[in-house]
Amino acid sequence: MAVSTINRAVLWGLAVLLIAVLSWYCLWFFDHYQRQAQTQRVDVSPEAQRNVFLAAERFLAELDYEVESFRARDLTTQLPSTDDALLLRRMQPDLSAQQLDRLKGWLYGGGILIVTPTAFDQDDEISDTFFADLGVQLRRPTATDVVSHACEQEPCSETTKAAKAALNLSFSDAVEPIKVSFRRERILVDRNGRASEHLASEQGDQYLKFEMGLGRVYVLSDLDLFTNAGIKQFDHAFFLSHLVSGSDKVWLQYGIDRPALPLLLWHKTPFVMVSLAVVLWLMGWRLFLFTGPRLSLQQEQRRNLLQHIDASADYAWRIDKGDGLFEQNRQAIEQAWRQRHPGLNVMDHRQRAEWIGEKAGMASRAVERSLYQAITKDQDFIKATLVLQQLASSLKQQELR
């Protein structure tokens, strides 16, 4: 009994000691170490460079919205459901009457459209078909003229040139006013007074809301506040969620799907493409034609070396290389005579021709004409060639002696 009691006490003592050591180590560790957050900068992903609304897409997905980003050129061919919201980075400017009616029908059915004009309008004309139907103009505020004159006097910083106008907006579903910012050099003008809501800065309207049947159209002076760089500033993310509230799915158009260059040229200049195709066809057809008689093979079997040399000489003669061949022959024969008889090296052309003619048994004048004078006529060329052959034959006989 005494031994077991002592063992139990030892075990309890070791357990208490172990717990004390662990507690001391934990206290020491947390006193000397603490959690720190590190920020690591990485390059912008290719997806974010391509899609300027990628951050907005992921934000809406976190709010349990069904979101999809896309590129499109003709939006009216495949409009989404009337229960969806559509944010357009670029509205097609030249909508036909049929396309405009299809888009308005989608809006009256309950669609939500968020859009901004892409070009400034001059005077009272509205270049965009859809905005002309709404009566909305994008104008430059007169207040920017003051900024422009100030920048002419002294250099302005980039912050001054790209300043934004901050607005405080109040909505029924917001506990307190929210803050958003728009570019200062762009304001909206509601010419027909159809907008149900106006939100303006000190320069003019930046936000217009139009009720169209069961749907609505939000016209903003710019969409920079919803891009990857702007969605995180102020209350831009909440503002986007307010605009698309009540929709089943949100469609974000981040670019225009441009057609391929050949297809674009065919739609714009079909007569040029047809003319080019005809010219290319004629050029290809001309490649299969030939001028002059065809050369037929006289012998199908392989020819010997002498026949090849004869054919090469005939080809060289046809392409006017006979003069070069003759010049090479006369130089080779003259060098052979001078190497055989070194005394010829100190003589001039006439003396050398007389000496060679005497040794070969030929007229000195014929030798001089064949070795040194220019040959222009065909008959002289034939005679000179015969003289060179005789000189070569005479030199060969001297070597055999």
VENCORUR-V550813 format. One record per residue. N is the residue number from 1. PHI is phi in whole degrees, 0 to 359 (NA if undefined). D_LAST is the distance of its C-alpha to the last C-alpha in whole Angstrom. Layout:
n->N phi->PHI d_last->D_LAST
n->N phi->PHI d_last->D_LAST
//
This chain:
n->1 phi->NA d_last->142
n->2 phi->294 d_last->141
n->3 phi->292 d_last->137
n->4 phi->296 d_last->137
n->5 phi->294 d_last->138
n->6 phi->294 d_last->136
n->7 phi->298 d_last->133
n->8 phi->296 d_last->134
n->9 phi->294 d_last->135
n->10 phi->295 d_last->131
n->11 phi->297 d_last->129
n->12 phi->297 d_last->131
n->13 phi->295 d_last->131
n->14 phi->296 d_last->127
n->15 phi->296 d_last->127
n->16 phi->296 d_last->129
n->17 phi->297 d_last->126
n->18 phi->297 d_last->123
n->19 phi->297 d_last->125
n->20 phi->295 d_last->125
n->21 phi->296 d_last->122
n->22 phi->297 d_last->120
n->23 phi->295 d_last->123
n->24 phi->296 d_last->122
n->25 phi->294 d_last->118
n->26 phi->296 d_last->119
n->27 phi->297 d_last->121
n->28 phi->296 d_last->118
n->29 phi->295 d_last->115
n->30 phi->287 d_last->117
n->31 phi->283 d_last->118
n->32 phi->259 d_last->114
n->33 phi->230 d_last->112
n->34 phi->215 d_last->113
n->35 phi->288 d_last->111
n->36 phi->225 d_last->109
n->37 phi->268 d_last->107
n->38 phi->247 d_last->104
n->39 phi->259 d_last->102
n->40 phi->243 d_last->98
n->41 phi->276 d_last->96
n->42 phi->233 d_last->94
n->43 phi->291 d_last->92
n->44 phi->292 d_last->93
n->45 phi->291 d_last->92
n->46 phi->302 d_last->90
n->47 phi->295 d_last->93
n->48 phi->290 d_last->95
n->49 phi->293 d_last->93
n->50 phi->280 d_last->93
n->51 phi->250 d_last->96
n->52 phi->285 d_last->99
n->53 phi->253 d_last->102
n->54 phi->295 d_last->101
n->55 phi->296 d_last->103
n->56 phi->295 d_last->106
n->57 phi->298 d_last->105
n->58 phi->289 d_last->105
n->59 phi->295 d_last->109
n->60 phi->293 d_last->110
n->61 phi->295 d_last->109
n->62 phi->294 d_last->111
n->63 phi->271 d_last->114
n->64 phi->69 d_last->113
n->65 phi->275 d_last->112
n->66 phi->275 d_last->110
n->67 phi->235 d_last->107
n->68 phi->211 d_last->103
n->69 phi->260 d_last->101
n->70 phi->203 d_last->99
n->71 phi->244 d_last->96
n->72 phi->205 d_last->97
n->73 phi->249 d_last->97
n->74 phi->259 d_last->100
n->75 phi->283 d_last->103
n->76 phi->280 d_last->105
n->77 phi->288 d_last->103
n->78 phi->225 d_last->104
n->79 phi->283 d_last->107
n->80 phi->288 d_last->108
n->81 phi->294 d_last->112
n->82 phi->291 d_last->115
n->83 phi->267 d_last->116
n->84 phi->256 d_last->113
n->85 phi->247 d_last->112
n->86 phi->229 d_last->109
n->87 phi->253 d_last->107
n->88 phi->249 d_last->105
n->89 phi->286 d_last->102
n->90 phi->223 d_last->101
n->91 phi->274 d_last->103
n->92 phi->296 d_last->102
n->93 phi->285 d_last->103
n->94 phi->252 d_last->102
n->95 phi->289 d_last->104
n->96 phi->281 d_last->105
n->97 phi->297 d_last->109
n->98 phi->292 d_last->108
n->99 phi->294 d_last->107
n->100 phi->296 d_last->110
n->101 phi->294 d_last->112
n->102 phi->293 d_last->111
n->103 phi->292 d_last->111
n->104 phi->293 d_last->114
n->105 phi->297 d_last->115
n->106 phi->295 d_last->114
n->107 phi->291 d_last->116
n->108 phi->293 d_last->119
n->109 phi->280 d_last->119
n->110 phi->127 d_last->119
n->111 phi->289 d_last->115
n->112 phi->246 d_last->115
n->113 phi->238 d_last->112
n->114 phi->243 d_last->111
n->115 phi->209 d_last->109
n->116 phi->221 d_last->108
n->117 phi->295 d_last->107
n->118 phi->262 d_last->103
n->119 phi->223 d_last->103
n->120 phi->283 d_last->106
n->121 phi->258 d_last->108
n->122 phi->261 d_last->108
n->123 phi->57 d_last->111
n->124 phi->255 d_last->113
n->125 phi->270 d_last->110
n->126 phi->244 d_last->109
n->127 phi->285 d_last->106
n->128 phi->277 d_last->106
n->129 phi->295 d_last->108
n->130 phi->294 d_last->110
n->131 phi->288 d_last->111
n->132 phi->294 d_last->112
n->133 phi->291 d_last->114
n->134 phi->282 d_last->116
n->135 phi->83 d_last->116
n->136 phi->249 d_last->114
n->137 phi->242 d_last->112
n->138 phi->257 d_last->110
n->139 phi->234 d_last->111
n->140 phi->267 d_last->110
n->141 phi->289 d_last->113
n->142 phi->291 d_last->114
n->143 phi->295 d_last->114
n->144 phi->291 d_last->111
n->145 phi->298 d_last->110
n->146 phi->295 d_last->112
n->147 phi->295 d_last->110
n->148 phi->297 d_last->107
n->149 phi->295 d_last->108
n->150 phi->294 d_last->109
n->151 phi->287 d_last->105
n->152 phi->287 d_last->104
n->153 phi->284 d_last->106
n->154 phi->220 d_last->105
n->155 phi->300 d_last->103
n->156 phi->257 d_last->104
n->157 phi->282 d_last->103
n->158 phi->295 d_last->102
n->159 phi->295 d_last->105
n->160 phi->291 d_last->107
n->161 phi->289 d_last->105
n->162 phi->254 d_last->105
n->163 phi->293 d_last->108
n->164 phi->242 d_last->110
n->165 phi->262 d_last->114
n->166 phi->268 d_last->116
n->167 phi->237 d_last->119
n->168 phi->256 d_last->122
n->169 phi->249 d_last->122
n->170 phi->239 d_last->125
n->171 phi->232 d_last->125
n->172 phi->292 d_last->128
n->173 phi->268 d_last->126
n->174 phi->252 d_last->125
n->175 phi->293 d_last->128
n->176 phi->222 d_last->127
n->177 phi->301 d_last->125
n->178 phi->255 d_last->121
n->179 phi->241 d_last->118
n->180 phi->228 d_last->115
n->181 phi->228 d_last->113
n->182 phi->233 d_last->111
n->183 phi->289 d_last->109
n->184 phi->287 d_last->111
n->185 phi->277 d_last->109
n->186 phi->227 d_last->109
n->187 phi->225 d_last->113
n->188 phi->254 d_last->114
n->189 phi->234 d_last->116
n->190 phi->269 d_last->119
n->191 phi->290 d_last->119
n->192 phi->265 d_last->122
n->193 phi->66 d_last->124
n->194 phi->269 d_last->123
n->195 phi->291 d_last->122
n->196 phi->274 d_last->125
n->197 phi->224 d_last->123
n->198 phi->232 d_last->122
n->199 phi->233 d_last->121
n->200 phi->230 d_last->120
n->201 phi->264 d_last->119
n->202 phi->291 d_last->120
n->203 phi->261 d_last->117
n->204 phi->159 d_last->118
n->205 phi->292 d_last->118
n->206 phi->244 d_last->115
n->207 phi->211 d_last->116
n->208 phi->227 d_last->118
n->209 phi->239 d_last->119
n->210 phi->237 d_last->120
n->211 phi->268 d_last->122
n->212 phi->228 d_last->121
n->213 phi->63 d_last->123
n->214 phi->275 d_last->122
n->215 phi->255 d_last->119
n->216 phi->208 d_last->118
n->217 phi->237 d_last->116
n->218 phi->253 d_last->115
n->219 phi->251 d_last->113
n->220 phi->248 d_last->112
n->221 phi->294 d_last->110
n->222 phi->200 d_last->107
n->223 phi->247 d_last->106
n->224 phi->296 d_last->105
n->225 phi->290 d_last->108
n->226 phi->255 d_last->107
n->227 phi->283 d_last->103
n->228 phi->300 d_last->102
n->229 phi->277 d_last->102
n->230 phi->258 d_last->106
n->231 phi->294 d_last->108
n->232 phi->274 d_last->108
n->233 phi->269 d_last->110
n->234 phi->49 d_last->114
n->235 phi->247 d_last->115
n->236 phi->295 d_last->113
n->237 phi->296 d_last->112
n->238 phi->294 d_last->116
n->239 phi->297 d_last->116
n->240 phi->294 d_last->113
n->241 phi->296 d_last->115
n->242 phi->291 d_last->118
n->243 phi->293 d_last->116
n->244 phi->264 d_last->115
n->245 phi->298 d_last->118
n->246 phi->91 d_last->120
n->247 phi->266 d_last->116
n->248 phi->281 d_last->115
n->249 phi->217 d_last->111
n->250 phi->246 d_last->109
n->251 phi->251 d_last->106
n->252 phi->245 d_last->104
n->253 phi->269 d_last->101
n->254 phi->258 d_last->99
n->255 phi->187 d_last->96
n->256 phi->258 d_last->95
n->257 phi->278 d_last->93
n->258 phi->281 d_last->91
n->259 phi->288 d_last->89
n->260 phi->296 d_last->85
n->261 phi->301 d_last->83
n->262 phi->300 d_last->82
n->263 phi->293 d_last->85
n->264 phi->295 d_last->87
n->265 phi->295 d_last->85
n->266 phi->294 d_last->85
n->267 phi->287 d_last->89
n->268 phi->273 d_last->89
n->269 phi->227 d_last->86
n->270 phi->295 d_last->86
n->271 phi->294 d_last->84
n->272 phi->292 d_last->81
n->273 phi->295 d_last->81
n->274 phi->295 d_last->81
n->275 phi->297 d_last->78
n->276 phi->296 d_last->76
n->277 phi->297 d_last->76
n->278 phi->295 d_last->75
n->279 phi->297 d_last->72
n->280 phi->295 d_last->71
n->281 phi->295 d_last->71
n->282 phi->295 d_last->70
n->283 phi->296 d_last->67
n->284 phi->294 d_last->66
n->285 phi->294 d_last->66
n->286 phi->292 d_last->64
n->287 phi->295 d_last->61
n->288 phi->273 d_last->61
n->289 phi->264 d_last->60
n->290 phi->219 d_last->57
n->291 phi->244 d_last->56
n->292 phi->85 d_last->54
n->293 phi->288 d_last->52
n->294 phi->278 d_last->51
n->295 phi->273 d_last->48
n->296 phi->256 d_last->48
n->297 phi->284 d_last->45
n->298 phi->284 d_last->43
n->299 phi->225 d_last->42
n->300 phi->273 d_last->44
n->301 phi->281 d_last->42
n->302 phi->291 d_last->39
n->303 phi->268 d_last->36
n->304 phi->277 d_last->32
n->305 phi->295 d_last->30
n->306 phi->295 d_last->28
n->307 phi->294 d_last->32
n->308 phi->294 d_last->33
n->309 phi->296 d_last->30
n->310 phi->295 d_last->31
n->311 phi->293 d_last->34
n->312 phi->296 d_last->34
n->313 phi->295 d_last->32
n->314 phi->296 d_last->35
n->315 phi->294 d_last->37
n->316 phi->298 d_last->36
n->317 phi->292 d_last->36
n->318 phi->292 d_last->39
n->319 phi->263 d_last->40
n->320 phi->64 d_last->39
n->321 phi->251 d_last->36
n->322 phi->295 d_last->33
n->323 phi->298 d_last->33
n->324 phi->294 d_last->32
n->325 phi->297 d_last->30
n->326 phi->295 d_last->28
n->327 phi->294 d_last->29
n->328 phi->295 d_last->27
n->329 phi->293 d_last->24
n->330 phi->295 d_last->24
n->331 phi->292 d_last->24
n->332 phi->294 d_last->21
n->333 phi->292 d_last->19
n->334 phi->297 d_last->20
n->335 phi->296 d_last->20
n->336 phi->295 d_last->16
n->337 phi->295 d_last->15
n->338 phi->289 d_last->18
n->339 phi->287 d_last->16
n->340 phi->287 d_last->13
n->341 phi->232 d_last->15
n->342 phi->301 d_last->18
n->343 phi->296 d_last->19
n->344 phi->289 d_last->20
n->345 phi->291 d_last->23
n->346 phi->267 d_last->25
n->347 phi->264 d_last->25
n->348 phi->274 d_last->27
n->349 phi->299 d_last->27
n->350 phi->292 d_last->27
n->351 phi->296 d_last->25
n->352 phi->294 d_last->22
n->353 phi->294 d_last->22
n->354 phi->296 d_last->22
n->355 phi->293 d_last->19
n->356 phi->295 d_last->17
n->357 phi->296 d_last->19
n->358 phi->294 d_last->18
n->359 phi->292 d_last->14
n->360 phi->270 d_last->14
n->361 phi->74 d_last->17
n->362 phi->231 d_last->20
n->363 phi->290 d_last->23
n->364 phi->295 d_last->23
n->365 phi->294 d_last->27
n->366 phi->295 d_last->25
n->367 phi->294 d_last->23
n->368 phi->296 d_last->26
n->369 phi->296 d_last->28
n->370 phi->286 d_last->26
n->371 phi->267 d_last->25
n->372 phi->233 d_last->28
n->373 phi->267 d_last->31
n->374 phi->287 d_last->33
n->375 phi->252 d_last->33
n->376 phi->244 d_last->37
n->377 phi->261 d_last->37
n->378 phi->294 d_last->35
n->379 phi->296 d_last->34
n->380 phi->296 d_last->32
n->381 phi->295 d_last->31
n->382 phi->294 d_last->29
n->383 phi->298 d_last->28
n->384 phi->296 d_last->26
n->385 phi->296 d_last->25
n->386 phi->295 d_last->23
n->387 phi->296 d_last->22
n->388 phi->296 d_last->20
n->389 phi->297 d_last->19
n->390 phi->293 d_last->17
n->391 phi->296 d_last->16
n->392 phi->295 d_last->15
n->393 phi->293 d_last->13
n->394 phi->297 d_last->11
n->395 phi->294 d_last->10
n->396 phi->292 d_last->9
n->397 phi->295 d_last->7
n->398 phi->294 d_last->5
n->399 phi->288 d_last->6
n->400 phi->281 d_last->4
n->401 phi->287 d_last->0
//
